Amino acid sequence: MSKKQLTYLLVFSVSLFLVLCLNVVVYFLAIRQGNDGVTLQLFGGGDDGAFYWEQIQNILRGLPWIRTSVYPLVSAFFIRLTNLNDVFMIRLFNLIAYFVLVIFSLKIVEHLYLETNKKSEEIYNRKIFLIVAFTIYLSLQMNVHISILRDVWIYALYVMSLYYYLKILNNKGIKYWNIVVLLISLYVLGQFRAYILVSFLMSSMLIFIYRYLNTSRHLIIFFGVVFAIFVLYYTFLMDFQVPFVEKSLRDGLIYRFSAIEFIDAGSQMNIDLITPNFMVFIVRYIHSFFGNLIGPLPWHISGFSTLIVFFAETTWMAVMVYYIFKNRRNIQYTEGIILIHGLVWNGFIAFSNDNIGTATRLRPITWILFIIVFINIISNRKKTRTLERR
């Protein structure tokens, strides 16, 4: 075993050990707060963890339960499997999802590397970079540990689905096993959160269209038609119920506005997307898009919690976005596919969310994909410069 392989295994092991330790520490701190270890309240208020724990207990007791997703059901099954009805079992269950997320993110990194390189030990540098980035990504770690939320499973299932999607797209000989796994993964993803499945399918549709509209003129015409359709949709079909999600655009905007109007939350961006003027809507939507992508923006900072997010995430996220944009001409086809998935999901968030705290819980899918692309771009540039010096 080479030195780089040993370093990679050491970093991987240390990272997982730190994650496990953090989970245990948070669990005992949460118990001291008197809520059975369900959630650690850092900035006051509660979250969905208490609701999920209540539904899990109802399932275990054979009582009626409120099904907002499949998460309480599979969590209850895991508790029955371990025969230990304790919140810590759910925390361990979520750590399994984190492990799946890391593994399939590493697989995508390797997939990108092998597209343009032969198998070599240089790939371990990229994998180490990814593991370190995940370990220090504040919102990702908080969403895994602070409470018993379903989000880490959504991240894991999305990345897993994307990996098999990329394998199907890039392999000339399609293996039916990949298709079967992809379909199962997407089905389960939809059971956890319906509209993220819609986002995945919409991203895939855009990529499919892009593959056949491979000239700038055709793409301009296509996006012009899409924009015109959306103007008509926004103006005349706002009350149309989207299949599977069973919500209309107006429903989403009203829900978003209700958060602004009725919820006393210090991390609201206060961007109202309900307006009869479509051009005003576009300007506000762009504001919401970047607020959800890299927020809080400086004018969104309203307290200590948003200030922490600004320095811990916004600053380096903005640098990463700038670096990817600066090197956009060097973006490979598969990197573009990954970026489209991240941007489309953020586009969905921008429609439905006005809260910075909620954004940090929803956007890790986008940022996991951005981190993967960033690692590939920066590593390829470094390799190119090294070859030029020789």
C-alpha angles and dihedrals in degrees: 000000000000128000092253092051091050091049091050093050091047093051091045093050095044091048093052091045091053091048091051092047091049090051092052093046093049090048093056093042089052090050089055088056087060104246101109091259094293098129139358108226105212101162101021129264129068139265141209093283093087090050092051092048091052092051091047090054091049090053092049090051094046092246127140113276137191111248111209090148141347092262098097090047096053090041090054089049090053091051091050089049093053093037090221117113100203134122089238089069089060089049090053089047089056090048087060087057090050090052090050089049092053094045096051093042087055089048091055090049089053091045091055092046095051091051091073104014141052119244109282141144092263088083090071091066089059092047092050089050090053095048092049091047091052092047094054096038098114100200093045092053093043092052090051097047115019095071142356096267129157094228099096089057089052091052091048095047093047094051091044091051091048092051093055090042090056092047091053093047097047101040118086091204105053114214111216090214089067091052092050093049091046093052092048092047092049092048092053090044089056090051090056096046121355101201094052087061088053088051092052092049093047091050090050091049092052090049091049091052091046091055090060098037096060099155127081092235093054092046092051090051091047095051090044090055091046091051092049091049091051092050088054092044093050092046103041110012103043090122095051111124110232110226118251092008088057093204133109128223089254090054090055094047092046090050089049092049092047088060090054094045105038109021116084096216122151094208099061116130090208095221110153111201095182104101134131090223109084095199091054087050091054093051092048092045092054088051090051092046094057093038090057093040101051104357150175088074112199093267091051093062106112105153149354095293095053090044090056091050090048094056097034097046119000096061098052093036090056090050090050093050090049092049093050091047092047090054095040092123090061095050111124124225095256091045087054090053091053092048091050090055091051095046095046091052090050088050089057091049091050089058097050109028134066099163124096092208091053090046091057088054096047104036101061088093089061093044095046088056092044091051090053092051092043091053091050094048096046092045092050092049091049090050092049092051091049091053092048092053090054 
